[in-house]
Amino acid sequence: MSATAASADTAPDAPAFRAIADLVAEHARDAPRAKAIVDASGTLDYAALDALADRVAAALQREGIAPGEAVAVCAANSARYAAVFLGALRAGAALAPLSPSSTPASFDAMLRDSGARLLFVDAHGAALLGARAASPALAALQDGAPGRNFEDWLAPTGSTPRRVAITPEMAFNIIYSSGTTGTPKGIVQPHAMRWAHVMRGASLGYGPEAVTMIATPLYSNTTLVSFLPTLAFGGCVVLMDRFDALRYLETAQRHRATHAMLVPVQYQRLLAHPRFGEFDLSAFRMKFCTSAPFAAALKADILARWPGGLVEYYGMTEGGGSCALLAHEHPDKLHTVGQPLPGHDIRLIDEQGRELPAGATGEIVGRSGAMMTGYHRQPERTAEAEWFDAEGRRYIRTGDVGRFDSEGFLTLLDRRKDMIISGGFNIYPSDLEAVLRGHPAVAEAAVVGVPSDQWGETPVAWIVAHEGAALDAESLRGWANARLGRTQRIAALHFIDALPRSAIGKVLKTELRARHRP
């Protein structure tokens, strides 16, 4: 099925491209005392943020960092991190934000792949350095971290960088994402893609009065799709260095937060907190969610108990086609991820790459004005991620399986690689997980396929039970199998204290497969 609108990159009424770092400079000129960044150390207004970004950009140019080069950061969220990000953009560099939760081997691979000659770290990032700890190409974002002291590294107060003309096709950042498995891939996102995200924010309440809570890491695309529009429209970003449910609620109330970006497991933990109802969250205008499956029951709970709208985004860091579910407007569609965004063309294809007709189930591919340039230094993997229609137009393959309903709402079934083929039948783990979550004692469920001599693959379930629930594996398995089709039946069921997740909440199914012992 094709769900199409006018292409975002050719729409005649689309605003002219602007560099985000230039917009920050304009806010500093027009509203210098407006709050820009709040973190645990204090507040930066727009004048201070702009001046700090200028000093970073000037120092990068002093170091010989040329437009198009990468600058790496491995650190927790902070105002200094935000200033380095903006300063790198202002110098024409592409930021490569790396995860402090990486393994040392993965960190080293990402850093080498980025080609960055300069790395900023705090205490979190420093733990991954190993032999690099004595490198002269280190700058410390935090007192006591290895490398040159940040204040000493900066260009002098009042410094301004040489002007760099930023064009839409220039690299904005390199986001490293291997999904939930595999070698990290550097996803090169151009300025045009980020500008498309900013323009999307124009209708979502971002503006000078916006106060956006950020409790996901700045190395994640999830975070940046909310962080960057807030600054582009002159709002205030409240940065948390790590997520804690009670501290989040206290901070949101104190700052009268209007916007939030959270992943599903964070929403779940917030609403489950026994003190959730004590906090005044009435200033919220809009809440967002992305990055992981978002249960319909959880969406309904948020709508019932948390003021403001709720928008679920479905898309990839690589870009392509994205959907949005305005849950507050479509409470009968909470089982879906919504409809394609304006300017986004989403289609479904079969295993042979042939486009499928309406009503069919297939792999989701998409095209829009927000698309990655490609995987950094990996042209073969870039080609694997692309699909071209009969007219030669480029789409990004998602690896997700879905289907559209008659009103153009997209229902996700599963990752293609997570689909279980048992006895020649396709089994979608999400269908089994939905049944398991229907049991009153089940808090969370994840289903994976494991090798089977008889069937090729067979489903195995991992369960997180509600606290205090009296439940045994065989009785729950029997309960679920009585509600599943014959080909869907679960072969084994395990209890686990918590599902293994990535830093942004995706369930690591590869770890669950590895844990299963027949």
Protein Blocks (a to p, Z undefined) as FASTA:
>chain_A
ZZddddfklcfklccdddfklmmmmmmmmmmmbcfbdcfkbccdfklmmmmmmmmmmmmm
mnopaehiacdddddddfklmmmmmmmmmnopacddddfkbcfklmmmmmmmnopabdcd
dfklmmmnmmmmmpckbccfbghiacjdfklmpccehiacddddddfklcfbdcddehjg
cjdddddddfklmmmmmmmmmmnopafkbccddfbdfkbmklmmmmmmmmmnopacdddf
bdcfklmmmmmmmnopabdcddfklmmmmmmpmklmmpccklpmbdcdehiacdfklmmm
mmmmmgcidddddddfkgpjdddddfklmmmlmmpgbjadehiacddddfkopacdehia
cddddddfbdcfbdehilklmmmmpccdfkopacddehiacdddfkopacdfbdfklpcc
eehiacdfklmmmmmmmpmkbmbdcddddddfknopacdddddddehiacdfklmmmmmm
mmpcfklpcfbdcddfbdcddfkopacfklmmmmpcZZ
